[in-house]
Amino acid sequence: MTRQLLLRDKSYARGFALFEQLHGKHSGKQLAESREGVCPDFLTMTMQWAFAGVLDRPGLDLATRELVCVVSCVTLGYALPQLRAHIEAALVAGASREKIVEAILQTLFYAGGAAVNNALGIAAEVFDVKDEDA
């Protein structure tokens, strides 16, 4: 199904709009687009279920939702491309650098020192890129 047809689907269109808002031109978009040729259905499911179905729910603001995604990626320990994308999205959604760092530190006893250290390194890289773009 083409993207134009999918955009007629309300849940896909809502999810895609939120995706564009949060991931516009950074690594999250690149990561998603890299799956388009392999499994376009994965992208469709992501827009409809993850973005429109979960991320767009009421009850938590986007910055808080992105912080939850950040700490989930830290705790997994191996989702580093996704961690980068969610740190970038957290900034876009209005989370401060301090809150992102504190959220990462909060996982120390659950995720372990290595995972937290790696996450802080990625956060520093993201912050540096934002400073260069400013």
C-alpha distance (Angstrom), angle and dihedral (degrees) to the residues before:
residue distance angle dihedral
M1 . . .
T2 3.80 . .
R3 3.79 122.2 .
Q4 3.83 89.7 -115.2
L5 3.80 91.0 57.4
L6 3.79 91.0 44.8
L7 3.80 91.5 52.2
R8 3.81 87.3 62.5
D9 3.81 87.6 63.1
K10 3.82 104.4 89.1
S11 3.80 97.2 -143.2
Y12 3.81 92.5 46.7
A13 3.82 91.6 47.1
R14 3.82 91.9 48.5
G15 3.80 91.5 47.2
F16 3.80 93.2 45.6
A17 3.82 91.4 50.2
L18 3.81 90.7 52.3
F19 3.80 90.4 45.7
E20 3.81 90.3 52.8
Q21 3.81 90.8 47.8
L22 3.80 93.9 52.3
H23 3.78 102.7 31.2
G24 3.81 102.1 25.7
K25 3.76 103.5 148.1
H26 3.77 105.8 -11.1
S27 3.79 137.9 90.8
G28 3.81 97.5 -66.1
K29 3.78 90.7 62.7
Q30 3.80 92.1 45.7
L31 3.79 91.0 49.9
A32 3.81 92.6 50.1
E33 3.79 93.7 45.7
S34 3.79 90.5 51.5
R35 3.82 87.9 64.5
E36 3.80 94.6 50.2
G37 3.82 94.2 86.7
V38 3.79 94.4 43.1
C39 3.80 101.8 42.7
P40 3.81 117.4 -5.0
D41 3.81 89.4 178.9
F42 3.81 88.5 67.2
L43 3.79 89.0 59.7
T44 3.80 91.8 46.7
M45 3.81 91.6 50.7
T46 3.79 90.8 46.8
M47 3.81 92.2 53.6
Q48 3.81 95.2 43.4
W49 3.79 100.7 38.2
A50 3.79 109.0 23.4
F51 3.79 100.3 34.7
A52 3.82 105.2 26.6
G53 3.80 96.1 27.0
V54 3.80 102.7 41.7
L55 3.81 114.0 6.5
D56 3.82 93.3 47.4
R57 3.82 94.6 52.7
P58 3.78 120.6 118.7
G59 3.78 120.0 -114.3
L60 3.81 101.9 65.9
D61 3.78 129.2 49.7
L62 3.81 118.4 -121.5
A63 3.80 94.7 -106.4
T64 3.82 91.0 56.1
R65 3.80 91.6 45.9
E66 3.80 90.0 51.4
L67 3.81 91.3 49.2
V68 3.81 88.3 53.8
C69 3.82 88.6 52.1
V70 3.81 90.5 48.6
V71 3.80 93.6 52.9
S72 3.80 91.2 44.2
C73 3.80 90.0 55.2
V74 3.81 90.9 47.1
T75 3.79 91.3 51.0
L76 3.81 91.9 49.5
G77 3.78 88.3 53.6
Y78 3.79 96.1 -158.9
A79 3.82 103.2 61.9
L80 3.80 94.0 90.5
P81 3.84 99.1 143.8
Q82 3.80 88.7 49.4
L83 3.81 90.4 46.4
R84 3.80 90.1 55.3
A85 3.81 91.2 48.9
H86 3.82 92.8 49.0
I87 3.81 93.7 47.2
E88 3.81 87.9 52.9
A89 3.82 90.9 46.4
A90 3.81 91.4 47.8
L91 3.80 89.1 56.6
V92 3.81 90.8 47.9
A93 3.81 89.6 49.4
G94 3.80 91.1 53.9
A95 3.81 104.9 -96.7
S96 3.79 112.4 145.4
R97 3.79 122.5 -125.7
E98 3.79 87.9 -115.0
K99 3.82 92.0 56.2
I100 3.81 91.5 47.6
V101 3.82 91.5 51.0
E102 3.82 92.0 45.6
A103 3.81 91.5 48.7
I104 3.80 89.9 51.7
L105 3.83 91.6 47.5
Q106 3.81 89.7 50.2
T107 3.81 88.6 67.5
L108 3.82 94.6 57.1
F109 3.80 96.7 105.6
Y110 3.81 94.1 41.8
A111 3.80 102.5 37.5
G112 3.81 99.2 30.7
G113 3.76 134.9 -124.0
A114 3.80 96.5 -77.5
A115 3.80 93.5 53.6
V116 3.81 91.9 46.6
N117 3.81 92.0 46.5
N118 3.82 91.0 50.8
A119 3.80 91.0 47.4
L120 3.80 92.5 50.0
G121 3.80 88.6 51.1
I122 3.79 91.1 53.6
A123 3.80 90.9 45.5
A124 3.82 89.6 53.1
E125 3.82 90.2 51.0
V126 3.81 91.7 49.8
F127 3.81 91.5 47.4
D128 3.83 90.6 49.3
V129 3.81 91.7 52.0
K130 3.82 90.5 49.1
D131 3.82 89.2 51.2
E132 3.81 91.2 50.4
D133 3.82 91.3 49.1
A134 3.81 92.4 49.8
